[in-house]
Each structure stands twice: as C-alpha cells, then as structure tokens.
Amino acid sequence: MFLGLDGVEIGIIIVFLTLFGAILSGFPVAFAIGGAAVISFAAIAALDSAGLLIHQAIDTSSEAYRALTSTGVKPDAISVFTYPDLPRVGKAVFEQGWEVAMDRNVSFIVNRMNERVFAGQSIETLLAVIMFVMMGIMLERSRIADELLTKMANVFGPLPGGLAVSIVVVGAFLAASTGIVGATVVTMGLLALPTMLKNNYSPELATGVIAASGTLGQIIPPSIVIVLLGTLAGDLYSAAQEDRAVLAGCTDALTYLGEPAVVSVGTLFQAALLPGILLAVLYAVYAFGFALLNPSKAPAVQLAASGKVLRTRNEALTWFLGVPAALVLAVVVAGQLNIVGSQTIIVDTYSDASEAASLRTNVSPECQASMIDLHGQEAWDEAVAQQQAIEANGGAQEARLLTEEERAAEFERQLGVAPIIGTGLAILMLAASLALAVARGVNPGLDARPLVIGAIGVGLIAVIDIAFISPVTTAGQTVLWIALPLFLVYIGVKEAAFRMSQNDIIKVVFPPLVLIVAVLGSILGGVTNPTPAAALGAGGAILLAAGRVLINNGRSAKMVIYTAIAIGLMLIVGINFDMRFAEGGMSFENLIAFIVAFGAFLFAMFGFFWSCYVLFKYGVLSPVVRETAKVTSMVFTILIGSQLLNLVLISFGGEHYIQDFLRSFSNEWTAFLIVMLVLFILGFVLDFLEIIYIVIPIVGPVIYGGSFDPKWVTIMVAVNLQTSFLTPPFGFALFYLRGVAPKEVTTGHIYRGIIPFVLIQMGGLLLLALAPSIVTIVPSLLN
C-alpha cells in the first residue's frame, strides 16, 4: 500500500492525472491521449517494479471464499466492494510483470484497431461521421446561417426577447442541418451578437443563448455525438446483457430478456428527436420569460423587412396553419380508417412459421426464478400457457410450401382488405396540396386560377385512384391514368414554387428543410440506416452550396434544380417499377422505366460533378474538403489514442476495479447517478470525444448491464455530454464565442450568461429521468 491507497487505485489516478496534464499541455488532443497512455503505463510499470504498487485482491483460495461460492454466489459477483470482509492477499498490479502486460497490449491493440477503426461492424457507421461532417461544413460555407439569422430576426424580433428566441430557432435548425457546434457558435456570434448588443440586449443573455443554442447540434439528429455513442452502445449493451443473463443463470440474453439485446444508431436518432426539441423549447421559454421580467435587457426590436406582402391575419392563419393542418389531419385519419395505405399485395410462397411463446420456458430453475423476478409472475404464466397450447397443437410449425389454392385465397384476402388510395399517390397529393396552400398564403392578392388548376388536378388524381386504380394496376397503367391530372398539378405547383421563391423566409428555409426531411425522414422512417442517409445529406449539401454560390455570383442555378429533379425522378421510378433483368426479359413498361431511371441517373451524376466543379471554381470545395479531413482525422486519431489508454487501464485491472465499484451498489440508480455526475464533472475539463472514447467503455458495461432502456441511457449520456461544451472553464462553445465576441463582452459576461442554460440542461436531464417516455415514445411509435 502506498499513501494508504490500493495499487490499482494509484494506477487509475496516475492514468487520469497524466491524461489531464497531457490535454492541458497544449499538444493537440488527438496525440495527447496516445502520449498519456504511453507515459502513464511507463510510470505504473516503474512503480510496480519497485514494489510500491500492491493490490489487495480477494484470496480465492481461502475457506471463506469457498464457503461463499458454495452457497450459489457466482465468482463474477464477488469483489472487494461487495464482500469487504473476505480475506485478502497482496498482489502486484502486473501479476506477470509489466513486460507481459505490454506484450499483451501490443497484440491486443492490433485486434482493437481492426475491430473498431479499420474494419468490423462499427466501421460502416463511423463512415457516416465523415459525411455528416462534410454536410455540416458545406452548409456552413454556403452561408445558410447568415440568411436564416436575418430572416428569423425579422419574424421574432417584435416579440419580447425576440432576437434571443430567433437565435434558438436558428440554432435548432442548424443543428438538424449541420450539427457542427464550432461553426454554428462562431457564425451566430459574428452575426447576431453585435445586433443584440446594439439593441440593448443584456450581454449575459446574448452570449448565453448563442453558446447554448449552438450546442443543440450535439443532441438534435443527425448528431455526430449520437453516431459515435451508438457505435459503442450497441456493442456495450449486447455484451453487458449477455453477462447479466449468465449471472442470472440463463444461457443468453435472448432467453433472459425475451427480446434481442440490440440498439442501433437509427433507433437512437429516433429517441433523440423529442429531447432535442425539448431543450430548444426550454431555451426559448427562458429567453422569453427573461424578457418579460427584464424588458429593458431584452427589448422587442422592429427590424427592417424587405418585400413585405400585405395579407390579413385571417388569411395568414388560414393558408399557413389552418389548411395545411386540415390536410395532414385528413391523411392521418384516412390512414387510420384504412382508406390510405400501402396497396402492395405480395403472397409468400411459404407459410409463416408458427409463433413461439413470448418467453422461453425450457430453462433451468435458477433462470426461471430470475425471469419471473424480471418479467413478473403473470408474464411467465402467460408464456407457459402459450407454450402448452403450442405443444397441444403438435408443437411449433415450421414454414411449408403453400399450394396454389392457398396462395390464391391469400391473394384474394389481401386484395379485399387493401386501402382504397395508395401511399405513394397520397403523399404526392398531400405534398402538392401543401405547396398550393402555402403559395396562396404567400400573396393572396395574386390571381388564384393557376393554383386552382393545380387543386383540380389533385382532386382528379384522387377520383381516378378511387375509381380506376386498384392494387393490381401496374405502375405503367397508373402513370397513364393520372397523366392528364398530373399535368394540371404541374401547372399549379410550378406557379406555387415561383410564388414561394419570392418570399424571403421560404426561399431561405425551404431548401435546407427539404434536405433535413430527406436525411432524417429516411433514418427515422426506417427506410435506410445512417450511412446512406449521410451520403444523401452530403450530396444534397453540395447541390445546395453550388446553387447558393451561383445565385450569389449572378448566375442561374437551373442545373442544380434539374439535378435535384433527376434524383427525385430516379428514386420515384426505382421504387415503383421492377427493373430487375429476369430470364424472360423485362415487360415493356419496366423497360421504359429502366431507360428513364438510367437516364435520370446519368444526368444526376453529371449535375453532381458539375456542382463540384462550380464549388471548386469559386474556392468553396477545397477548404471544405480540407476541413472535413481535419475533423474526421482528429476523430479517428482520438479513437486510436483512447483505445491505447483503455488498454493501459485494462492491463493493471483498473477498468475491472471501477466496474466492481459501480456494481457494488444494490440500487442501479445510485450507480447511474454516480456515472452521470462523473461525466458532468469531466465535462469541465474533457471534450465529448475524449469522454465517449475513454470513459464510456469503462462505465458502459455497468450502465448498460442493468434494467434501464439502452436508448434512454444513451440519450441521457448525450444530453449530459452536451454540457461539456458549456461548462466553464474549458467549455468549447465558450472558447468559440470568446474568440469572436466584441471587446466590450468580457469572459465574465459569457460565464455568467451560460449558468442559467447549464441549469436548464440539468433540469432537462431531470425531466428525462422522471419521464423516460420522452425518449422512448418516438421509437415505439415508428417501430
């Protein structure tokens, strides 16, 4: 024992002191972590060789230990924390010497790098980080934030604290489109902070709301934090639940839990949506409340608005709120009544296998007791009854080949229950109707006849769909049926697009909003996983940036628009037509569809590369690529360095020691609160990347190994990590803002201004803890 501390405890202290010292030394963080691993291992090895580090381990050869295990207590559940009275024996922290530990570390690091950095299941998800970073930087360089801030300030400025509320709205919007905290804080600090100070806003409120709103990108998807946490959470949760199942006496997690122990990044995106919106709302409510209580420190401001169109309040409410809400509600109700829905009729060649019982009942008595304790006696009895019924019917039935008569009967059954209107045409009609309604509200004084023509086209499509189009109508026949009404819709939507393009707010908000809906919609709707969605986002950002550059330089952006149309056409045709080459060849309509889709693909690729050329020509592409390379290389270098540091902890038992300490608490809430408190405190010193890659792998087996929902655990950690950007003295958002703030804004102003928002953040964490359904409701509804 040295200084009254256990040898492993001293080793842990050395590792973290070395880490903090390396980070504060001024070296790049990505390299400081790896250096801290090497230095701390050398220091621990030197002290161990000198006999100064002695670990007081439980004596597994003692009579007391054997008596304890004979009662049924598993060795994995025994530690110096859970049974402190057991006999101890002094051991070196490196039992076989530091040379063996180092040799194991070198061989293990190769496997770790191959598994988590260069290959393995997580590498595909990590690729999404590169493309989300590029998407964010590209949109930031296209100066979307500049125009958003100006237009939102015009909208909210006349309200008390309106400029602060507009900052929150823009911060949430940029979070969903860029997610780059530094770029968001710097942009809003440069553009909005001088305006707020000029209009007599309190420096504390102005700096606090800018810094806090800039960090929303850490939680509102697509969030890089969630992507990185998700790659760890999936493995940690799966392994931790397997260990929990074995400790409970069951063979595997599926048996014990009754469901697979999996969690994906896409599901975490779904879970993060409401908490992110909740935080943005809390920030806005605070800003508005502060203005009401201190009107002189956050006054209403009437900023100059250009191109304002005269419209009555009733007209604005009708066309911007009433009609769109009624249209969406009508489609939702029609979906519930089975009027609108998927008309796909696919009859399987094989029958479905019979469903198994809700829980596996052929388990050991120990596992049975554990499962009853977890699920309840009622759930166990129900599973037993289900299993008995299955056995009474001859056991579980495997899938079998259906006869032609059975397939025909199933086809007729599905045809009879199919919705009247298909999902695709319903979405088309809803989108066109919303565009026509908003365009009418943009300028009610203009001639309404083109919009009425579009509305007539929508109505005709609905009538034709109900009267003539059925689930057995081919896609080619459907196109012919709706060709004329579709042309009428085109006339109306074209006029609607022109009118909306004349509105400053819609012109600024609509393009990135479409990109956000495309990226998040594909993930949240389960259409694809985050990596292809990130690729879509990066490509869309390139098109948006190219269009913005062309317009700013007085050139036409029609090529960008045509490219976007080609991409949309390619996707629509690909979804609705079967373009697979079969042995018997394609049908005529599918061949035409293939030619159209392939032509759209070639044009889209040309437009994409042409957009890249435009960005390169105007000096946008090169800095974006360099900045993307810098950020992603930093992320991956930190990942490699953190693996080294984790291996140092593992080599002398530090990771296992910390986990045993956390598991020693009988109430898992206590362990989780300790972890959250430690993460909050570490956020004062460490960046979120270091915390994710260094701390989470250590505490993850504990916080993911209990009964808490893994989605809730991950989002709680993500919201907690968000505070690492805000907490003095090393909050990165504070540094970003300090670098661009005017001279009259002091560091004290920034620190005092951020305190209420840190408290709001903690209040948000408490709310999520008291109401976990805020996290779980969206995944439950979507899945």
N, C-alpha and C positions, 0 to 999 in steps of 0.2 A: 504494500500500500504506500502511495506517495501523496503527501498532503491530505491524508485521510480519504482519498478517493480511490475507487476501483480502477484498475489498469485500463479497462475498456472505456470507462468514463473519461479518463485523462486523454485517451486516444481520440474520442469524439470531440472533446474540447480543442485539442490540437488541430484537428481537421477543420473545424469551423472558424477558429481564430486565424488559421492560415488562409482560409478562403476569404474572410473579410479583409485581412491585410492585403491579399493579392488584388482584390477588387478596388480597394481604396488607394492602391499604389499608383494608379494612373495608367497601368498597362491595359490594353484592350481586354474587355471582359472575356471574350471568347478564348483568349490564350491564357488569361489569368487563372481560369478554372483548372485547366490542364496543368499549369505550373503549380497551383496549390496542391493538386493531387500528388505530384512527384515530391514536393518539399515536405508535405505532411507525412507521407509514407516513410521518407528518409528519417524524419525526426522520431517517429514512433519506433522504427526499426532500431535506431541508435539507443533510445531509452530502454527498449526491450532487451537488447543485447547487454546493456549494463545492469540488467536485473531490477530496474526501477519500476517496471510496469507488471504488476501481478494482478491477475483476475481471480476473484473469489467465486469459483464455479461450484455448483451443487455436486456433492460427492455421490455419483451414481452407483458406487459400489457399497454404499452404506446400508445398514439394516433398515434404517428409517425410510430410505428411498424405495427399497424393495417392498417394504410393507405398504407404502403409499400406492405404488403401481399395482400391487396385488388386489387392491380394492376397486380397480377398474379405472383409475385415473390414467389418462394417456400421457406418455412422456412429453409430447408436444405442449401439453397444458401445464407443465411443471416449470417454474422459473424461480429465480431468486426473489422475485416480487410477489408471486402468488403463494409461495411457501418459504418465507424467510427463515423459519426455524430449522430447516433441514441442514444437516452437516455440510460444511463447505471444504473445498480443497483449493489451495493456491496453484494457479497455472500461469504460464507465460501467455501474453496475448497472442503471440505467434507460437502455437504449441510445437510446431515442427521447424521453427526457425524462420526468420524473415526471408531467407533465400528461397525456401519452398513456396512461401506466400507470394513472393514476387514472380516466381516461375508460373504459378497458377494464374496470377493476374495477367501476365503477358499472353498466355494461351487463351484465357477467358475473354480478354478484350477483343481478340480476333473474332470469336464467336458472337460477342455482343455487337460489334460493328457490323458484321454480316447480317445479324438478325434485325437490328434496329436502324441502321443507317444505309447500308448498301443493298440489302435485299430483305427478304422476309415480308410478312403480310402488311406491316405498317408503312412500307416504303411508298406504296401507291397513294395512301392517304397523305403522306408527307409531301408528295408531289403537288397536292392541292395548295400547300403553303406558298410554293413558288408562284403559282398562277394567281392566287388571291393577292399576293404582294404586288405582282405586276399590275393586276387590275386596279388596285388602290392607287399606286403611284401614277399610272397612266391617267386615271380620272382626276387626280390631284393636279397633274401637269396640264390638263385640259382646262383648268381654271373654272371648274364647275362650282367650286365652293364660293368663289368671288361673286358670281351672279346669284347663287342661292341666298347668300347673306344679304345682298342688296334687296332682292325681291321679298324675302321673308320679313326684313325690317320694315318694308313698306306696308306689309299686311298687318303685323303685330305692333308696330311702333305706336299707334294711337292708344293702345291699352296701357294701363299702369304696369310698369316693368316690362313693356312690350319688347324692347330691344333684348332684354335678357331671355324672355320666352322664345324669341326668334333664334337666339343662339342655341337653345336647347333643341328646337325643331331641326335646325340645320345640322347640329351635332348628331342627332339620331339618324337623319337622312344620310349624312356622310358615313356614319358607322355602318349602315346597311349597304353602302356602295363602295366604300374604300377600306374602312377598318384600320387605317394607318394612323395611330394616335399622334405621332410627332407631326405629321403633315397637317392633320386637322387642327391641332392646337396652334401651330405656327401660323397657319392661314387665317384662322379666326382671330388670333392675337394681332396680326398685322392689319387686318381689315376692320374688325369690329371694335377692338379695344379703344382706338383713338376716337371713334364715333361716340362710343358710350361715355367716355370721359368728357368729350366736348359738350355732350348734352346733360352734364351734371350727374352722371351715374356715380355711385359710390365705387371707389377703386376696389374695395374688398368684394363687393357683389360682382363687378365686372370681371375681375380676374378669376374669382371662384367659379362662376358659371362657365367661363370659357374653358378652364382647365378640366372641370368635371364633365362637361358635355363632350370634350374631346376624347375622353376615355370610354365613351359608350361603345366605341368600336371593339372594345375587349369582350363585350358580352353580347351585343346585338349581332346575330349571324348575318353574313358569313364572317365569323370571328376566327382569327388565327389562333387565339388562345384556346378556343374550343377544339379546333383541329388538333393542336398539339396535345391538349389534355385527353382528347378522345383516343388518340393512338396509344396512350398509356392506360387509360381507364379500361379499355376493352380487355387487355391482357391481365391487368391487375385484378379486375373483378372476376374474370373467369378462373384464374389461379386461386384467388382468395376463397371463392365459393367452393372450389374443389377441396381445399384444405378444411373448410368449415364442415363440408359434408363428411369427410373422413373422420374428423374429430367427433362428429355426431354419430358415428357408427355406420354410415351409409357408404355405398360403393362409389357414388359420384354425385355431382351437383344436380344433374337432371332428376335423379331419383329423389333427392332430398327436397329440392325446391319445387319440383313438379313442372318446371319450365327450363329452357336452356339459359345458362348464365352468360348472356351476351349483351353488349351495349355498343352501338355504332355511332360514328360521328354524325351521320344524318339524323339519328334519333336525338342526339344532344343538341343539334341545331333547332329541332322542333321544341325541345324543352327550354331552350334559352330565349325563345321569342318573347313570351309574356314577361319574364323577369326583366329583360332589356327594356321593353316598352314601359314597364312599371317604374324603373329607375328614371327614365326620361320624364315620365309624368310627375314623379316626386320632385325632380329638379325644377320643372316648370311651375309646379304648385308653390314651391318655396319662393321662387323668384317673384311670382305674382303676389303671394302673401307678404313678402318683404316690401314690395312696392306699396301695398295698401297701408301697411303700418308706418312706412317711411317714404311718403310720396316725394319728398324733396331729394331723396337719394336714388330714386328710380322713377323719374317723371315720364309721363306719356310724351311721345315725340311724334310730330307730324312731319314725315319726310316727304320729299317731292316724289310724286308718282307720275310717270310718263305714259301717254297713250291711254288714259283712263276712259272707259266707255260708260256712258250713263245707263244705269239699269236700276229698277226699283228693288227694294229689299225682298218683296214677294217674288219677283222674277228670279232673283239670285237663289232664294231658298227653294223655289220650285225646280229649277233646272240643274242646280248644283247639288242639291240634297234630296228633295222630295222624289223626283222622278227616278234618279239612279237607285235610291234606297228601295223604291217600289219594284223596280226591275229585278234587282238582286233578290229581294224577298220572294218575288213571284217564281223565280227559277228554283230557289231553295225549297219552297213549298211544293212546287211541281215535282222536284226530286223526291221529296218525302211521300208524295202520293203516287209514285211510280209512273208519272206522266213523262218525266225526263230522266234519262239514264242510259247506261250502256246497252246497245242493241246487239252486241256481239253474241252470236249463238255458236258455241263450239261444243260438240259432243265428243267426249273422250272415247277412245277405242276400248279402254279398260275401265272396269268399275272401280270405285273408290274402295280402299281398304277400310274395314270397319274401325270405328274409333275405339281407342283404348280408354281405360278408366282415367279419370282426372289425375290420380296419383298411382304410382306403382305400389302394389300391396304385397308383392312377394319379396319381403325384406326381412332382415334379422329383427329380433325383438328389440334390440338396442336402437336400431334405425327407426323402427315403428314408434317407439316412445319419443324419439327426437322429432319425428314428423308430426305426431299428434301435438307435441308441445309447440311446433312452429305453425301448423295449419289449423289446429283445433280439432276436437273430437268429432264434431259434426262433419267437417270436410273429410276426415278419414273414414267415417261410417258411410258417407256417400260414395267414396271411391270403392270401398269394399262391396257395397251393393251393386255398383256398376260392374265390377269385375265378376261378381257372382252371376249377374244377368248375362254377361258375355259368355261365360263358361256354360251356362244353361242352354245357350243357343248354339253350342258346338265349338265355342272358342272364337278367337279373333279370326275374321275372314280376310284372306289376302285378296289383292286385286285379281280380277279374272277378265278374260276376253268377253266383251259384250256381243250378243247376237245382233244381226241386222234388225230384227224386230224390236229389240230393246233400245237400240240406238235411234230407230225411227220414232219410238214412243217418247224417248227423252228429248228428241228434237222438237216434236210437237208440243211437249210440255213447256220447254224453254220459249218456243215461239208464242205460246199463249200468254206467258207472263212478262214478255218483253215490253219495255216502255214504249209509248207512242212516239216520242221525239228522241232522237239520238243525242248523246252528249256532245259530239262534235258540232252539229248544227246548232244546238242550244247555246254553246259557247260563242259560236260565230254571231248568232242573233243578239246575244247579250252584249258582246263587245261593240257591235255596230250600233246598237240602241244607246249604249252609254256614250259613245262618241257623238252621236246625233244630239242627245240631250245636252251634253256639256257645251257643244258648239252653239246650240241655241241660246244657252245662258251667257256665252261669251259676249254676244252682241245681239240682243233681242230686236234691235231696230232694223236689222238687215232682212232681206227677202227670205222667207221661210220655205219657199217652194222646193229648192234643191234638197233640203233636209226632209221635207215631206215625201219627196220621191224616194229617198233612202228608206224612210219609215214604211212606205208602201211595199218596197222590196222585202223588208224584214217580215212584214205580215204575210206576203205571198209565200215566202220560204216556209213559214210556219204552217200555212194552209196546205201547201204541197206536201210537206213532210207528213202531216197527219193523214192526208187523203191518198197519196200515191206511193210514198216511200215506206218500205217495211224492212224488217231485219234481214230479209233475203234479197233485197235490192242491192245490186253490186255498186261499188263506188263509182264506176263509169256511168252507170244509169243515173245515179244520184246527181252527178255533175250535169248531165243533160237536162234533168228535170228542173234544176234550180238555176240554169244558166241565165235565163232572162231576168228573174228576180235578183240574181247576184249582180247583174249589170246595173240594175236600179240601185242596189245597195252601194255599189262602187261610186255611182254619181253622188249619192248623199254623203258617203264617208270622205270622198275626195274634197267636197266643199267643206265638210266638218274639219278635216285636217288643216285646210287653208285658214279657216277662221280661228282655230285653236293656235295656229302658229303665229297669229297676230297678237295673241295675249302673252304678255311678258312672263307671267308666272308659269303658265302651262308650257310655254316654249322652253323654259329653263328646267322645270321639274319633270316633264314627261319623258324625255329620252333616257335619263338615268333611272327613272322609275320603271320603265319597261325592262331595262337591264336587271334591276333588282328583282322584279317579279319573275323574270325568266330564270335567274340563278336560284333564288330562294324557292320559287314555286317548284322547280324541278327537284330540289332536295326535300323540301317539306312535304311535297305530294308523293314522295317515294318513286318518282319517275327514274331518277338516277342517283348515284352516290356523289359525294362532294368533289371528287377529282374531275369527272367530265363536266360537272356544273362549273367548276373553277375555270376549266378550259373555255367554256362558253362565255363566262364572265370576262376573261382576259381578251378573247376575240372581240366581244361586244365593246369593251373599253377602247380597244384600238380603233374600231369604227367610229365610236363617239368622239374620240380625240381627233381623229382625222377630219370628221365633219366640222368640229369646232375650229380647228386650225384653218380650214378652207374658208369658212364664213368670216373669221376674223381677218383674213387676208383678202377679202373681197371676191372670193371665187365661189363657184357653185358647188354644193355638196350633193348633187343629184346622184353621183356614182355611189356614194355611201348609202343613200336611201335605196337605190336599186339593189345594192349588195344585200342590205337587210331584208328587202322583199324576196330576193332569191333564196336566202337562207330560210325564211319563213315558208316559202313555197316548197322547198326541198323537204322540210320537216313534215308539212301537211301531206304531201303526196306520199312520202315514205311511211307515214302512219296509216294511211287509208287504203293503200294498194299493196298487193302482194307482188313484189318484184324479184322474187327468187326464181332462178332458172331451174326448171324441172326437166325431167327426162322427156316429157311430152311437149316441152316448149311452153311459152307464155301465151295467155289469152291476148287478144288484140288490145283490149283496154289496158291491161297491165303492161304491155309492151310500150304503148303510148305514154303511160305514166312513167315508165323507166326512162324513156327518152327525155321527157320533161324534167324529171328529177336529176338526171345526169347533166343535162344542160344547165339547170339551176346550180348544180354543184360546181361545174366548171366556171360559170360566171361569178359565183360567190368566192371561189378561190382567187380568181383574177382580181376581184374587188378588194379582197383582203390584202393581197400582196401590194396592190396599188395603194391602199391606205397606209401600209407600212412604208412604202416609198415616199408618200406625202409627208409622213411624220419624220422620216429620215431627212428629207429635203429641207424641212423647216426647223431642224435641230431639236426635235422632241424625242424621237425614238432612242437615240444614242444615250442621253442621260438617264432615260427610264430604264434601259437595259442595264446600264452600269449600277444604278441604284438598286434595282432588283437583285442583281448578282451580289452586291454588298450585303443586303439584308439577309438573303437566303443563305449565303455562305456563313454569315455570323450565326444564324440559327443552327446550321448543321455543325459548325465548329463547336458551339456551346454544347450541342448534343454529344459530340465525341468527348469533350472535356468532362462533362458531367458523368459520362459512363466511367471514365477513369476515377473520378472522385468517389463514385458509388462503389467501385471495386475495392478502393482503399478501405472504405468503411466495412465492406463485407469481409475483407481479408483478416481483420482482427476481431470480428464479431460485433462491430458497432451497430450495424443495421439490425441484427437479430436482438441486440440488447435494447434498442429503442422500441422495437415492436413488442418485446416481452413486457416492457414498462407500460405501454399503452393497453395491452391486453389484460394487464393485472386489475384493471378497474372492472368491477362487476356490472356497472351500467355503461353501455356503449355510448350513451350520450355524453358521459364525462370524458371519455377518450376523444370523441369527436370535437367537443368544445375545446379541449386542450390543443388539438391539432389546429383548429381554426384560429385560436389565439396565437399560437406559434407562427402560423402563416401570416397573420396580421402584423405581428412584431417584425418578422423577417422582411415584410414589405417595406419597412422603413429603410432598409439597407440594400436588399437584393432586388433585382429586376424580376419580372414574372417568368422570364425564360429560365433563370437560374433556379427559381423556386420549383417550377414544373419539372425540370430535369434532374434536380438534386434532391429536393425534399419529398416530392410526391412518390417517387419509387420507394422511399424508406417507409413512409407512413401509409402508403396505399394499401398494402396487404391488411392493415388493421381497419381503416375506414371503409374499405370495400368488402371486408370479410364479415360484416355483421348483417343485420336485417334491413338496413337502410336501402332505399331505392338508389341504384347507381346513378341514375340521371339526376336525382336530387343532390346527391353527394357532389357530383361533378360541377353542377351549376353553382352550388354553394361555394365551392372552392374557386370557381371562376369569378364570381362576384367579389369574393374576398381578395383575390389577386388583383382585381381592378383597383382596389385601394392602394396597391403598391405604386401606382402612378401618381397618387395624390398625397400620400403621407410624407410630411417633412422628415428629415432634411434632404432625402435623396429621391423624392418623387420625380420621375422623369418628366411628367407633364408640367411640373413646376419649373424645371430647368428650361424646357422648351419655351414656356411663356416668359420666363425671366429674360431669355435671350432676345425677345422681340418687343418687350414692353417698353413704353416711353420712360424717360429718365425720372419723371415725377412719380412713377409707380415703383414703390420700394419692395424689397423682398418681404418685409413685414406685412405689407398690404396683401401680397399673394398668400402668405402663410395664414394670416387671419381670415382671408376670404375663402380659403379652402376648407377650414374647420367645419362650417355647417354642412358642407357637402360630404365630408367624411362621416359625419354623424348621420346624415341621410342614408349613406351607404350602409352603415351599421344597422340603421333602422330597417332598411330593405332586407338585410340578412336575417334580422329577427322576424320580419314578416314572412319570409320564405321558410324559416324554421317552424313557425306556428301554423302556416298554411302551405304544406308541401304540394297541394293540388295545383298551385300556381305554376309549378314546374311540370307536373305530370299530366295536366289536363289536355294540353295540345297534342302530345304524342298519343294519348289514349284515344282522342277523337280522330286523329289522322290514321291511326293504325287499327 
